[in-house]
């Protein structure tokens, strides 16, 4: 079953840091990391706002939450209950 945006709602913290990131991902990850470090955890909605200007090389992300869900699937972020 395919996950919907509602399935990702909640607060997140850093589970582990990525070993290597492409330059266009590193900038966005730095923003996410700073936000979570500052507050201890951050909501999915707040993280998507940080990624609104995320670019995949020479094209923009299809959805503002695309990079955040990618980080969750890579197990870089984990949901705080």
N, CA and C atoms as an extended XYZ file, in Angstrom:
243
Properties=species:S:1:pos:R:3:atomname:S:1:resname:S:1:resid:I:1 pbc="F F F"
N         0.833       -1.177        0.000 N   UNK     1
C         0.000        0.000        0.000 CA  UNK     1
C         0.883        1.247        0.000 C   UNK     1
N         0.533        2.179       -0.814 N   UNK     2
C         1.297        3.417       -0.944 CA  UNK     2
C         0.978        4.370        0.203 C   UNK     2
N         2.006        4.970        0.784 N   UNK     3
C         1.798        5.908        1.887 CA  UNK     3
C         1.286        7.246        1.360 C   UNK     3
N         0.456        7.872        2.150 N   UNK     4
C        -0.077        9.198        1.859 CA  UNK     4
C         0.621       10.205        2.761 C   UNK     4
N         0.485       11.474        2.446 N   UNK     5
C         1.117       12.519        3.246 CA  UNK     5
C         0.669       12.439        4.706 C   UNK     5
N        -0.596       12.074        4.950 N   UNK     6
C        -1.105       11.964        6.319 CA  UNK     6
C        -0.324       10.933        7.130 C   UNK     6
N         0.190        9.909        6.471 N   UNK     7
C         0.938        8.862        7.174 CA  UNK     7
C         2.254        9.378        7.754 C   UNK     7
N         2.733       10.495        7.273 N   UNK     8
C         4.010       11.045        7.724 CA  UNK     8
C         3.856       12.137        8.781 C   UNK     8
N         2.631       12.542        9.102 N   UNK     9
C         2.417       13.624       10.057 CA  UNK     9
C         2.979       13.257       11.424 C   UNK     9
N         3.526       14.237       12.110 N   UNK    10
C         4.087       14.032       13.443 CA  UNK    10
C         5.397       14.772       13.587 C   UNK    10
N         6.076       14.537       14.693 N   UNK    11
C         7.368       15.169       14.966 CA  UNK    11
C         8.498       14.197       14.679 C   UNK    11
N         9.605       14.744       14.197 N   UNK    12
C        10.749       13.925       13.810 CA  UNK    12
C        12.029       14.430       14.448 C   UNK    12
N        12.935       13.498       14.662 N   UNK    13
C        14.273       13.792       15.140 CA  UNK    13
C        15.269       13.055       14.250 C   UNK    13
N        16.531       13.377       14.388 N   UNK    14
C        17.555       12.738       13.562 CA  UNK    14
C        17.884       11.368       14.147 C   UNK    14
N        17.786       10.344       13.332 N   UNK    15
C        18.160        8.989       13.744 CA  UNK    15
C        19.631        8.749       13.441 C   UNK    15
N        20.043        9.094       12.246 N   UNK    16
C        21.452        9.003       11.866 CA  UNK    16
C        21.708        9.980       10.736 C   UNK    16
N        22.947       10.382       10.609 N   UNK    17
C        23.310       11.336        9.562 CA  UNK    17
C        23.726       10.579        8.304 C   UNK    17
N        23.365       11.114        7.163 N   UNK    18
C        23.771       10.454        5.913 CA  UNK    18
C        25.281       10.488        5.731 C   UNK    18
N        25.829        9.425        5.164 N   UNK    19
C        27.274        9.342        4.935 CA  UNK    19
C        27.702       10.276        3.803 C   UNK    19
N        26.977       10.255        2.720 N   UNK    20
C        27.313       11.083        1.558 CA  UNK    20
C        26.041       11.660        0.961 C   UNK    20
N        26.101       12.906        0.583 N   UNK    21
C        24.970       13.555       -0.065 CA  UNK    21
C        25.443       14.327       -1.285 C   UNK    21
N        24.616       14.359       -2.295 N   UNK    22
C        24.895       15.218       -3.441 CA  UNK    22
C        24.798       16.671       -2.975 C   UNK    22
N        25.469       17.563       -3.658 N   UNK    23
C        25.488       18.972       -3.244 CA  UNK    23
C        24.095       19.561       -3.112 C   UNK    23
N        23.205       19.242       -4.049 N   UNK    24
C        21.863       19.821       -3.984 CA  UNK    24
C        21.064       19.262       -2.803 C   UNK    24
N        21.431       18.099       -2.275 N   UNK    25
C        20.779       17.553       -1.086 CA  UNK    25
C        21.437       18.031        0.199 C   UNK    25
N        22.727       18.271        0.165 N   UNK    26
C        23.472       18.670        1.362 CA  UNK    26
C        22.957       19.984        1.938 C   UNK    26
N        22.636       20.931        1.083 N   UNK    27
C        22.143       22.236        1.544 CA  UNK    27
C        20.815       22.070        2.292 C   UNK    27
N        19.916       21.291        1.732 N   UNK    28
C        18.623       21.083        2.376 CA  UNK    28
C        18.775       20.283        3.659 C   UNK    28
N        19.631       19.257        3.657 N   UNK    29
C        19.854       18.466        4.874 CA  UNK    29
C        20.393       19.361        5.989 C   UNK    29
N        21.291       20.285        5.669 N   UNK    30
C        21.844       21.202        6.666 CA  UNK    30
C        20.735       22.030        7.307 C   UNK    30
N        19.767       22.469        6.523 N   UNK    31
C        18.645       23.236        7.064 CA  UNK    31
C        17.783       22.375        7.986 C   UNK    31
N        17.525       21.150        7.576 N   UNK    32
C        16.736       20.230        8.404 CA  UNK    32
C        17.466       19.947        9.716 C   UNK    32
N        18.746       19.647        9.615 N   UNK    33
C        19.549       19.335       10.797 CA  UNK    33
C        19.579       20.510       11.773 C   UNK    33
N        19.743       21.719       11.267 N   UNK    34
C        19.771       22.913       12.124 CA  UNK    34
C        18.426       23.102       12.832 C   UNK    34
N        17.336       22.898       12.116 N   UNK    35
C        16.001       23.045       12.700 CA  UNK    35
C        15.776       22.032       13.819 C   UNK    35
N        16.122       20.779       13.588 N   UNK    36
C        15.923       19.741       14.597 CA  UNK    36
C        16.864       19.945       15.783 C   UNK    36
N        18.088       20.320       15.525 N   UNK    37
C        19.049       20.564       16.601 CA  UNK    37
C        18.577       21.716       17.492 C   UNK    37
N        18.032       22.733       16.879 N   UNK    38
C        17.568       23.912       17.625 CA  UNK    38
C        16.388       23.567       18.530 C   UNK    38
N        15.481       22.700       18.072 N   UNK    39
C        14.249       22.432       18.810 CA  UNK    39
C        14.161       21.029       19.410 C   UNK    39
N        15.111       20.161       19.132 N   UNK    40
C        15.075       18.794       19.645 CA  UNK    40
C        14.283       17.852       18.760 C   UNK    40
N        13.227       18.350       18.162 N   UNK    41
C        12.403       17.619       17.197 CA  UNK    41
C        11.636       18.668       16.413 C   UNK    41
N        11.166       18.287       15.251 N   UNK    42
C        10.431       19.241       14.433 CA  UNK    42
C         9.297       18.531       13.720 C   UNK    42
N         8.222       19.254       13.487 N   UNK    43
C         7.057       18.656       12.843 CA  UNK    43
C         7.324       18.422       11.363 C   UNK    43
N         6.625       17.461       10.810 N   UNK    44
C         6.722       17.159        9.387 CA  UNK    44
C         6.415       18.410        8.565 C   UNK    44
N         5.381       19.155        8.969 N   UNK    45
C         4.993       20.361        8.230 CA  UNK    45
C         6.100       21.415        8.243 C   UNK    45
N         6.743       21.586        9.383 N   UNK    46
C         7.839       22.566        9.482 CA  UNK    46
C         9.012       22.147        8.596 C   UNK    46
N         9.333       20.863        8.587 N   UNK    47
C        10.435       20.379        7.751 CA  UNK    47
C        10.125       20.557        6.268 C   UNK    47
N         8.870       20.364        5.877 N   UNK    48
C         8.527       20.553        4.461 CA  UNK    48
C         8.639       22.023        4.059 C   UNK    48
N         8.361       22.921        4.984 N   UNK    49
C         8.517       24.352        4.681 CA  UNK    49
C         9.983       24.663        4.389 C   UNK    49
N        10.891       24.045        5.146 N   UNK    50
C        12.319       24.253        4.912 CA  UNK    50
C        12.743       23.735        3.542 C   UNK    50
N        12.039       22.738        3.044 N   UNK    51
C        12.406       22.106        1.768 CA  UNK    51
C        11.660       22.684        0.573 C   UNK    51
N        10.915       23.722        0.780 N   UNK    52
C        10.098       24.288       -0.299 CA  UNK    52
C        10.940       24.692       -1.508 C   UNK    52
N        12.149       25.167       -1.282 N   UNK    53
C        13.018       25.597       -2.378 CA  UNK    53
C        14.053       24.545       -2.754 C   UNK    53
N        13.853       23.301       -2.286 N   UNK    54
C        14.809       22.234       -2.586 CA  UNK    54
C        14.854       21.962       -4.089 C   UNK    54
N        16.037       21.858       -4.623 N   UNK    55
C        16.209       21.571       -6.047 CA  UNK    55
C        16.907       20.239       -6.245 C   UNK    55
N        16.501       19.522       -7.264 N   UNK    56
C        17.163       18.286       -7.673 CA  UNK    56
C        18.028       18.637       -8.872 C   UNK    56
N        19.235       19.087       -8.610 N   UNK    57
C        20.097       19.508       -9.705 CA  UNK    57
C        19.525       20.735      -10.385 C   UNK    57
N        19.037       20.565      -11.618 N   UNK    58
C        18.522       21.715      -12.363 CA  UNK    58
C        17.000       21.783      -12.395 C   UNK    58
N        16.294       20.935      -11.639 N   UNK    59
C        14.835       21.012      -11.610 CA  UNK    59
C        14.336       21.049      -10.177 C   UNK    59
N        13.214       21.690       -9.954 N   UNK    60
C        12.646       21.820       -8.614 CA  UNK    60
C        11.977       20.522       -8.199 C   UNK    60
N        11.826       20.334       -6.901 N   UNK    61
C        11.132       19.160       -6.374 CA  UNK    61
C         9.668       19.208       -6.817 C   UNK    61
N         9.108       18.041       -7.068 N   UNK    62
C         7.705       17.975       -7.479 CA  UNK    62
C         6.770       18.375       -6.351 C   UNK    62
N         7.126       18.031       -5.137 N   UNK    63
C         6.312       18.347       -3.971 CA  UNK    63
C         7.241       18.845       -2.878 C   UNK    63
N         6.808       19.809       -2.075 N   UNK    64
C         7.677       20.307       -0.997 CA  UNK    64
C         8.098       19.227       -0.012 C   UNK    64
N         7.289       18.177        0.143 N   UNK    65
C         7.620       17.139        1.123 CA  UNK    65
C         8.447       16.002        0.540 C   UNK    65
N         8.822       16.074       -0.705 N   UNK    66
C         9.545       14.986       -1.369 CA  UNK    66
C        10.873       14.659       -0.677 C   UNK    66
N        11.682       15.648       -0.344 N   UNK    67
C        12.972       15.386        0.280 CA  UNK    67
C        12.811       14.867        1.708 C   UNK    67
N        11.817       15.376        2.439 N   UNK    68
C        11.606       14.929        3.814 CA  UNK    68
C        11.193       13.458        3.826 C   UNK    68
N        10.287       13.068        2.960 N   UNK    69
C         9.876       11.659        2.917 CA  UNK    69
C        11.044       10.775        2.469 C   UNK    69
N        11.898       11.291        1.611 N   UNK    70
C        13.096       10.558        1.209 CA  UNK    70
C        13.992       10.315        2.426 C   UNK    70
N        14.183       11.338        3.253 N   UNK    71
C        15.009       11.204        4.466 CA  UNK    71
C        14.410       10.188        5.433 C   UNK    71
N        13.094       10.157        5.522 N   UNK    72
C        12.425        9.193        6.401 CA  UNK    72
C        12.625        7.774        5.865 C   UNK    72
N        12.449        7.585        4.575 N   UNK    73
C        12.615        6.252        3.977 CA  UNK    73
C        14.060        5.765        4.080 C   UNK    73
N        15.017        6.690        4.068 N   UNK    74
C        16.425        6.326        4.215 CA  UNK    74
C        16.805        6.081        5.673 C   UNK    74
N        15.835        6.296        6.576 N   UNK    75
C        16.019        6.118        8.024 CA  UNK    75
C        17.013        7.116        8.609 C   UNK    75
N        17.057        8.306        8.034 N   UNK    76
C        17.862        9.390        8.591 CA  UNK    76
C        17.048       10.135        9.640 C   UNK    76
N        15.748       10.124        9.479 N   UNK    77
C        14.833       10.763       10.428 CA  UNK    77
C        13.923        9.705       11.016 C   UNK    77
N        13.564        9.870       12.297 N   UNK    78
C        12.616        8.951       12.899 CA  UNK    78
C        11.542        9.738       13.624 C   UNK    78
N        10.356        9.169       13.632 N   UNK    79
C         9.223        9.831       14.256 CA  UNK    79
C         9.310        9.705       15.763 C   UNK    79
N         9.017       10.796       16.445 N   UNK    80
C         8.993       10.833       17.904 CA  UNK    80
C         7.543       10.719       18.336 C   UNK    80
N         7.264        9.753       19.167 N   UNK    81
C         5.870        9.538       19.602 CA  UNK    81
C         5.542       10.303       20.838 C   UNK    81
